């Protein structure tokens, strides 16, 4: 049985019709009454049997198959044309009061995280992180995603009335980055928070040599531009969906490869600080590029003793000595890379003179830091680090490849000859015409229950 589902611009179901079938007339009569239940269902309706849809008597299996097909069509339409994630937030607000409360909660968490950095308050930062994990992760399952960025490029941004959380994460993720730096990544992203919490389990975390570590950090920039270019070329966000490990973790949806990638990132984060954030997160690459234009940055002020403790304490090696022309162990200028700095505050709290702070101005500071010279032997920690990175890239290739292989939506305008010779295609055109849509302005997917 083939069914056609007609939706309006807000992904509300206008009509559901049988396109092709091999059923008896009596069964079709009961099926028509069953399909009528889907009329008017909105983009956030559960579409679950015994929840908002009643099954056909003595035909539960068929009812489940049809309900699943309608839900898949609705969700794919919502995802590819409206820019709404496949899994909507666990609680999508509908009333103005709910929307105001959600926005206020997000803004309060942002303010709390900012105050924690300004006042070097580690306790407040962890309280804020716990709130971010609960709110953005467990409660709403809404995180800033590369899919959102791609949909902006495709011009498919959803209306705030349909998905207010889509805009909340975008505003909190982008605007503060231009002012302060990557505070969303360092304090509010639930998957980053989980990685940091797991990493604290290791008493003696592994340190990777700067040359290897910084080379790996460039991977996320390549992923950002590569995925964005691929999606814009295809006109769909499909290749990028499912490659972010927080999607299966907080929404419970994803392919086997996506779940395997998520597990690998969690394991890697135990031994290497925020492994996914530092090396593979395309959103982190985007916020890193934006943070290069931030108004305020962590900068040293007067009173610095050039001890170098801040450089040694930085878990993402964002604070590094500047270049030395002769390669000797002489005092080097300390350079803070805003693109990699997560505003975790470790350098602020460890500074004995308390002379590092978020500021628009600062002084030139030098520190006695040994510089890598010549060839060296990789130790076990570095080899495992590289293995994690290569394995993650292979899994990412599988995730993206499976998405590319998934057939895109079909349009009668793209293949008129096929539509003319296909009886199901003709019936679908009739369904579209009955709904007031011409084949040239309609996009459709065919699901077979």
N, C-alpha and C positions, 0 to 999 in steps of 0.2 A: 504494500500500500504506500503510495506517495501522497503527501499532504502539502498544501500551500498555506503559508501564514502571511497575512498582510499586517504591517505595522505602520503607525504614523511616525512623525519626526521625533517623538519622545519615547519610542519603543513600546508604545501601548498597542495591544493587539486589537485590530479592527475586524479581522475575519480569519477564520480557519476553514479550509475546504479540502475535500478529498479530490486529488488530481487523478490518481489511477488506483484501481483496486481489483480484487478477485473475490469479492464477498457477495453474500446473498442480499436481496432487497430488504428482508426483515432486519438483518444485521446493520445495514446501512442506515435504516431509520433510527435505530438506537444510537448509532455512531453520530448522526447529525445532532441529536439532542445532547450527546456528550460533548461534542466540539463546541456547541453554543456556550458552554460554561467558560470558555477561554475569552469570549468577547469582552473587551474593556479592561482586561487585566493589564496592569501597568508594568513598568520596567523593573520594579522591585518585588513584584508578587512572587511568592514561593513557587507556585505551579507544582504543587505536590499533591498526590492522591491522599484523600482523607484529611487534607489540610484546607485547601481551597478548591479542590476538584473532586467530584464524586465519581467513582468508577462505574463502568457498565456492569450490570448484574451478570454473573457467570462469565465475565470476560476481563478479569483483572489483569492478566498478562498483556493483552492488547491495549488496555487502558494505560498501563504503565509505559508501554513502548511509545504510544502516541504522545502522552504527556512529556516524556523525555525528549522526543523529537521537537515538539513545540518549544520546550524550554531551551534546547540547544540552538534552534533558529533564532529565538528572541535574544539569547545571550550573545550569539555571534554578531547579529545586527547591532546590538548595543555596544559591543566591543570594537568592531571595525569601523562603524560609521559614526558613532557618538563618542568614542573615546572613553567609554566606561569600562573598567576592568571586568574580566570574565566572572570573577567572584566579587559581588558587591560587598560593601562593608557589612559586618555582622548586624549593625543597626544603622540603617540609613534614615536620617531625620527627615521628617515631613512637615512639622509645624514650625512657625517662626521662632517660637520659644526654644525648641530643641536645637535649631540651627544657631541661635545666639549662644546657647549654653556650650555647644560644641566649639564654636569659634573662640569663645572666652576661655575655655579650658586649654585649647592649643596656645593661645596668646600668653596665658599665665605660665604655662610650662616654659615657653620661650623666655619670658622675663626672668623666671627663676633660674634658668640655665645661664643667662647673661650675668645676673648678679653673682652667681657662684664663681664665674671666671673673674669678674672685676674684683671681688673681695677674697679671692683665693680660698674659697670655702669648699673643701672636699666633701664634707657631709651634705651640704646643700646640693652639690652636683649629683651625688648618688641618689638623693631623694628625688631630684628632678628626673634622673635617668629611670628610676623605678616608676615614676608617674608616666614618662614617655612610653615605657615598655607596656604598661597596663593600658594606656589610652590609645596610642597609635597601633599597638600590636594586638593585645588580647581583646580589647573592647570593640575597636572599629576596624581592625585589619586594614588600615589605610597608611601607606608609606609612599614617599616620593619615589616615582618609578621612571625608568627610561621610556616606558610606554607612554607616559604623559607627555614627555618632551617630544616624542615622535608625533603624537596626535596634534600637538600644537603646530608642528611643522606641516602636517597634512591638513590643517585647518578644521580639525574634527573635535574641538573642545566641547564638552558637555555643558548644558545649561546648569547654573547653580541650583536651580529648582529641582533638577534631576539628581545631582550628586554634589552636594555641598562639600563633602569631605575631599573630593578630588581637588577642589580649589583651595581648601584649607591647607592640605599638605604642600601644594604648589607654592602658596604664599609664604608659609613658614619655612619652606626649604630654600626659596630663592631670595626673597627680600632681605632677610637678616644676613645672608651670605655677602651681599653687596655692601652691607654696613660693617659687619664684624668679622666675617670669614665663615668657616664651615661649622657653625655652631649646631646646625641641624644634624649633621653627620656625627659630630662628637658627643652630643648630649641627648638628642631626641629620637634618632633612628632606632627602632626596636631591635633590628637584627644586629646593628653595631653594638648596642647595649648588651645583648646576649653574648656576643663574641668577647667583649671586654670582661664581663663577669666570669665567663669560663676561663679566660686567660689568667685571672687572678688566682685560680686554683694551682697554677704552677709557681713554685717558690723561686725557681731559678730559670726564668724565661731565656729562650735561645736568642742570641744576638747574631744577626747576619751581617757580613761585611758590607760597607756602604756601596761598593761598586755593584755587587749583585742585587742588593735591596733596591737601590734607586733604578736600576735597569728594569726590575720587575714592576716597579711602580708605573712605568710607562705603558704597561700592558692595558691598563684600564682606559687610557686615552685612546689607544688603537681600537679597543672594543667600542668605545663611545662613537667615534667617527665611522667605523666600519658598519656597525649595526644601524646607525642613523642613515647612512648613505644607502644601505641595502633596503631598508624599509621605505625610504622616500622613493627609491627607484621602483619598488614593487607597488607603491601606493597603499601599503598596509603595514600595521604594526605587528603582524603575525610573527615574523622571524624573531622579534625581540621578546615576545611573551614567553614566560616560563623560564628565562635564563637567570632571573634574580632569585636567590635561595629563600628570601623571606616570603615569596608567594606560596609555595607549598607548606611552609612552616606555619604561617598564620591563617591561611585560608583553607588548608587541607586539600587543595587541588593541584594537580600536576602530573606529568608523565613519570614513568619509572626513572628515566634519566634525570629529570629535574629533581626528584627525591634523592637520587644518589649524589647529585651535585651538592644539594643542601647538606647532606650528612658529611660529605667530604669537607665542606667549608667549616662546619661546626668542629670537626676533629682538628683541622688545621689551626683554627683559632685558639685552641687550647695551648698550643705550643708556640704559635707566632701571633703577635698582637694584631687583632683585627685583620686577619689575612685577606678576607674578601674586600673589606673597605680599602685597604692599602694598595691592592694589586689588580682587582678584577671588577670593581663596582663602576659601571658607566655613569651612574648618578654622582658618585664621588669624583669622577673625572670632570664632570660638568661643573659641580660646585667648586672644584679646585680651580678651574679656569676662571670662573666668576670671581673667586676670592682674590685673584690677582688685582682686581679693581676695587677691593674693599677699602672703605675710608679708614678703618681702625685695624691695627695689627699688633701682635705682640712684639714689642721693641724694648731694648735695654735703655735704661735711663742713667743719670749720673749716680756714681757710687759703685759701679760694677768693678769687681776685683779681677776679672778675666780668669776665673777659676775653671771654667769649662764644665761645671756640673750640669748646667742646663742642657748642653749638647749631649752629654752622656745619658741623661735621663729621658730624653725625647724618645717615645716608643715607636714613632714612625719616621725617625731620622729626618724630621723637618728642620731641625736646627743643626746646621753643619758648618764646619769651617770653610771659609772661602778658598779660592784657588791659590796655590803657592807656585810661584814661577820656578823655583829651584827644587821643589819637592822635599825640602828639609823640614825638621821638626821645630820650626820657628813660630812665633805668635801669628795666628791667622785671624782674619776678620770673621766674626760669627755672622752667618747669614740665615735668616728665618724665611723658609719657603712657604708662603701663604697657601699655595696650591696643595700642599701635603699636611699642613698643620690642622689638627682636628680640634684645637682649643680644649684639649683634655686637662690643661692646667698643671701638668707635672713639672714643667720648667718653672712655673710661677711659685709653686710651693717649695721646691727644692733650693731655690736661689737663696744663699745665706744673707745677702744684702737686701733682698726683697726689692730689687730694682728693675724687674721685668713687669711690664703691664701693657694692657691694651691702650694704644695711643696712636696719634697721627704723626708724632715726631719721636725721635730717639737719637742716640749717639752711636758712633762707631766703636765697636768693642772687639778686642782681640783676645784669643785664648790659646794656651799651649795645648794643642791637640796633635797626637801623632798622625801622620799622613801615610796612607797605603803606598808602598813603593814595590816595584818589581812583581814577579810572578809568585804565587803562593799556592799552597796545597789546600783544597777544599776539605773542611771537616765534615763529620757525619750530619750535623745540624743543617749545614748549608746544602748538602746533597739531598736531604729529605725535603728541605724547603723547595728546591728546584723540582723535585719529583711531584710534590703537591701542586705546584704551579702548572707543570706540563699535564698532569692528570686532570686538573680542573679545566684546562683549555680543551682537552679531548672531549670531556663531558659537555662542555659548552657547545662545542662543534656538533655534538649529537643532538642537543636540544634545539639549536638553531636550524640544523639540517632537517630535523623532523618537521619543524614548522614550515620550512620552505617547501617541503614535499607535500604538505597538506594542500589540496586544491583550493584555489581562491574562489570567491563568489562568482557566479555566472550572471551574465546579462544577455537578454534576448538581442539587444542592440549589437553586442559583440559577435554573435554567431547567428545571424538571421536564417541561414540555410538549414542549420541544425534544428532551429526552433520550428521551421516550416514543415520539416519532415518528421518531427517528433510529436505524436498525439498528446503526450503529457505536457510538452512545451506549449502546445496550442491551448490546452485546458488551463494552463497556468496564465497565459496571456488573457484568457477570458476572465479568470479570477481577478487579475490586476485591473482589467477594464471595469469590472463590476465595482471595484473599490475606488474607481476614479483615477487610476494611475495608468500612464502610457508606458509601453515597454522601454522607451528611451529614457524615462526618468525613474525607473524601478530597478532595484537590485534584489536578487533572490538567491536563496540556497535551497537545495533539495536534500531532504533527510528521508531515509527509508526506515520506518519503524519495523 
